[in-house]
């Protein structure tokens, strides 16, 4: 009996992308709110922590303002949202991996060997985690089924009244 080749079913990624869009929207909304509150609490930053909080809230406001419409676009399958997500994942991957390489080869002040190993392991792990996440997300958003999900139909939708 000859095997009957069945056509491969294309995996449906729409629910995963919609869930990711909802998650991105929620996280960016929370970050946007707390960054705005932190920015408003330090109108005239004082001390090192005040300047750090003021400057980091500006950067977080920028990225959260970028992520909020991207998350909404992911849930609605807008094509530009996939491109925006690819840009973000490339930035995340490059910054994470370059930080890990920096901490791996950066000279450390003289300290015992076991402290150097612990310091390098923790710092490289903390930097490499976002870099690996960026690489994995960029691989996910370049898959064929995800690309197909974001493709716009070539034929415009014809209203039902025009079909009669």
Order of alpha helices (4+ residues) and beta strands (2+ residues): alpha-alpha-alpha-alpha-alpha-alpha
